[in-house]
Amino acid sequence: MPEVSLESLFDSYAVAVRRYLYRRLTHAADPAAAADDLTADVFLIAWEKRADIPVTDPLPWLYAVARRVLANQRRRRTDVPVADLGELDAVDESDPAVLVCDDAVLAAAWRQLSARDREVLRLAAWEGLTGEALATALGISAGGAAAALSRARARLTEELSAAEMQETAVS
């Protein structure tokens, strides 16, 4: 398999990878600097594993690497007590998913989803991934990715209904 030029890979996809990481780093003291550092880590790994990078559509592969880099960074955080690690996936009011929709019902439903469901929906909605690309980013089969997306959408629909009923009961 021919190797991808790291320079062209970086030029084409660094902004998308950085944006992906930045959206998930709202808990960091300096999200922009953290995103820059982790983007560099992603492309270092890409350099080391350049023979594995798909030539036709490398972005989902890069997202998969970015997910692992981000997970490793979160595990290395020694300044966060173990009991607080779950809070890293808590909804941040500055999160673009919350800012895009000024809708209390949707925000409440979003907060009820698991971190995995939120990530699957983000990859589909924000990054535009479907099918094999979504599967690559998640590190699972295409069938598994389709099922995960379907389940996440169904759970979001359920949570929206529950949040709407709660909103109606309160008003």
VOTOR-949186 format. One record per residue (C-alpha): residue number from 1; residue in three letters; x, y, z. Coordinates in pm, whole numbers, plus 50000, padded with zeros to 5 digits. Layout:
BEGIN
<NUM,Ala,<X,Y,Z>>;
...
***
This chain:
BEGIN
<1,Met,<50000,50000,50000>>;
<2,Pro,<50146,50341,49909>>;
<3,Glu,<50223,50575,50196>>;
<4,Val,<50052,50908,50243>>;
<5,Ser,<50271,51219,50248>>;
<6,Leu,<50270,51350,50605>>;
<7,Glu,<50302,51708,50483>>;
<8,Ser,<49994,51680,50261>>;
<9,Leu,<49811,51490,50535>>;
<10,Phe,<49887,51767,50784>>;
<11,Asp,<49799,52044,50538>>;
<12,Ser,<49468,51876,50453>>;
<13,Tyr,<49351,51755,50793>>;
<14,Ala,<49526,51932,51082>>;
<15,Val,<49250,52191,51116>>;
<16,Ala,<48979,51922,51127>>;
<17,Val,<49173,51715,51384>>;
<18,Arg,<49243,52021,51600>>;
<19,Arg,<48877,52124,51584>>;
<20,Tyr,<48776,51769,51684>>;
<21,Leu,<49008,51780,51985>>;
<22,Tyr,<48923,52137,52086>>;
<23,Arg,<48551,52054,52106>>;
<24,Arg,<48631,51779,52353>>;
<25,Leu,<48875,51978,52567>>;
<26,Thr,<48646,52238,52719>>;
<27,His,<48751,52109,53063>>;
<28,Ala,<49116,52204,53005>>;
<29,Ala,<49264,52517,53162>>;
<30,Asp,<49369,52629,52811>>;
<31,Pro,<49166,52430,52554>>;
<32,Ala,<49342,52592,52256>>;
<33,Ala,<49691,52502,52379>>;
<34,Ala,<49579,52153,52477>>;
<35,Ala,<49424,52101,52133>>;
<36,Asp,<49747,52219,51968>>;
<37,Asp,<49957,51980,52177>>;
<38,Leu,<49730,51683,52116>>;
<39,Thr,<49707,51759,51744>>;
<40,Ala,<50087,51739,51734>>;
<41,Asp,<50064,51403,51914>>;
<42,Val,<49813,51275,51657>>;
<43,Phe,<50041,51366,51368>>;
<44,Leu,<50344,51219,51544>>;
<45,Ile,<50155,50890,51564>>;
<46,Ala,<50052,50933,51201>>;
<47,Trp,<50419,50968,51110>>;
<48,Glu,<50509,50656,51308>>;
<49,Lys,<50222,50456,51156>>;
<50,Arg,<50223,50617,50811>>;
<51,Ala,<50211,50280,50637>>;
<52,Asp,<49873,50213,50806>>;
<53,Ile,<49703,50535,50697>>;
<54,Pro,<49432,50478,50436>>;
<55,Val,<49521,50665,50119>>;
<56,Thr,<49166,50731,50001>>;
<57,Asp,<49003,50865,50319>>;
<58,Pro,<49252,50924,50603>>;
<59,Leu,<49037,51157,50817>>;
<60,Pro,<48835,50886,50998>>;
<61,Trp,<49163,50708,51076>>;
<62,Leu,<49300,51034,51217>>;
<63,Tyr,<48985,51079,51427>>;
<64,Ala,<49036,50729,51568>>;
<65,Val,<49394,50821,51662>>;
<66,Ala,<49271,51149,51811>>;
<67,Arg,<49013,50963,52023>>;
<68,Arg,<49288,50738,52162>>;
<69,Val,<49524,51031,52222>>;
<70,Leu,<49249,51217,52405>>;
<71,Ala,<49162,50909,52614>>;
<72,Asn,<49529,50864,52705>>;
<73,Gln,<49559,51231,52798>>;
<74,Arg,<49256,51201,53026>>;
<75,Arg,<49397,50889,53193>>;
<76,Arg,<49731,51065,53253>>;
<77,Arg,<49571,51359,53428>>;
<78,Thr,<49708,51327,53778>>;
<79,Asp,<49553,51649,53902>>;
<80,Val,<49200,51509,53875>>;
<81,Pro,<49085,51275,54152>>;
<82,Val,<48962,50940,54020>>;
<83,Ala,<48609,51012,54145>>;
<84,Asp,<48600,51327,53928>>;
<85,Leu,<48709,51171,53596>>;
<86,Gly,<48347,51119,53491>>;
<87,Glu,<48300,51494,53510>>;
<88,Leu,<48530,51537,53210>>;
<89,Asp,<48237,51427,52993>>;
<90,Ala,<47988,51651,53172>>;
<91,Val,<47806,51900,52953>>;
<92,Asp,<47985,52232,52947>>;
<93,Glu,<47766,52530,52868>>;
<94,Ser,<48038,52656,52630>>;
<95,Asp,<48021,52327,52435>>;
<96,Pro,<47925,52406,52073>>;
<97,Ala,<47653,52142,52088>>;
<98,Val,<47485,52342,52363>>;
<99,Leu,<47559,52684,52214>>;
<100,Val,<47424,52596,51870>>;
<101,Cys,<47082,52531,52010>>;
<102,Asp,<46948,52760,52273>>;
<103,Asp,<46696,52494,52366>>;
<104,Ala,<46666,52384,52728>>;
<105,Val,<46482,52065,52633>>;
<106,Leu,<46753,51953,52392>>;
<107,Ala,<47030,52049,52636>>;
<108,Ala,<46860,51849,52914>>;
<109,Ala,<46821,51548,52686>>;
<110,Trp,<47185,51575,52572>>;
<111,Arg,<47305,51571,52935>>;
<112,Gln,<47121,51243,52995>>;
<113,Leu,<47302,51059,52716>>;
<114,Ser,<47608,50850,52790>>;
<115,Ala,<47948,50982,52684>>;
<116,Arg,<47958,50710,52417>>;
<117,Asp,<47620,50812,52270>>;
<118,Arg,<47725,51178,52267>>;
<119,Glu,<48049,51090,52088>>;
<120,Val,<47871,50880,51825>>;
<121,Leu,<47623,51161,51760>>;
<122,Arg,<47903,51422,51750>>;
<123,Leu,<48099,51219,51496>>;
<124,Ala,<47790,51187,51279>>;
<125,Ala,<47665,51544,51317>>;
<126,Trp,<47977,51759,51365>>;
<127,Glu,<48230,51559,51165>>;
<128,Gly,<47976,51432,50908>>;
<129,Leu,<48086,51070,50940>>;
<130,Thr,<47865,50783,50829>>;
<131,Gly,<47911,50420,50734>>;
<132,Glu,<48266,50295,50707>>;
<133,Ala,<48414,50632,50808>>;
<134,Leu,<48216,50632,51133>>;
<135,Ala,<48322,50272,51195>>;
<136,Thr,<48688,50360,51143>>;
<137,Ala,<48670,50656,51380>>;
<138,Leu,<48500,50445,51647>>;
<139,Gly,<48728,50145,51591>>;
<140,Ile,<48439,49907,51529>>;
<141,Ser,<48275,49734,51234>>;
<142,Ala,<48046,49920,50994>>;
<143,Gly,<47750,49720,51126>>;
<144,Gly,<47848,49806,51483>>;
<145,Ala,<47878,50174,51394>>;
<146,Ala,<47537,50175,51226>>;
<147,Ala,<47386,50005,51530>>;
<148,Ala,<47559,50246,51771>>;
<149,Leu,<47433,50546,51574>>;
<150,Ser,<47081,50406,51557>>;
<151,Arg,<47079,50336,51932>>;
<152,Ala,<47221,50680,52013>>;
<153,Arg,<46956,50848,51800>>;
<154,Ala,<46683,50639,51962>>;
<155,Arg,<46809,50724,52312>>;
<156,Leu,<46825,51093,52220>>;
<157,Thr,<46466,51074,52095>>;
<158,Glu,<46359,50905,52421>>;
<159,Glu,<46543,51164,52630>>;
<160,Leu,<46390,51447,52425>>;
<161,Ser,<46042,51308,52493>>;
<162,Ala,<46116,51276,52863>>;
<163,Ala,<46264,51628,52880>>;
<164,Glu,<45966,51772,52693>>;
<165,Met,<45725,51602,52934>>;
<166,Gln,<45923,51736,53230>>;
<167,Glu,<45933,52086,53078>>;
<168,Thr,<45555,52073,53022>>;
<169,Ala,<45493,51954,53379>>;
<170,Val,<45704,52240,53519>>;
<171,Ser,<45531,52510,53313>>;
***
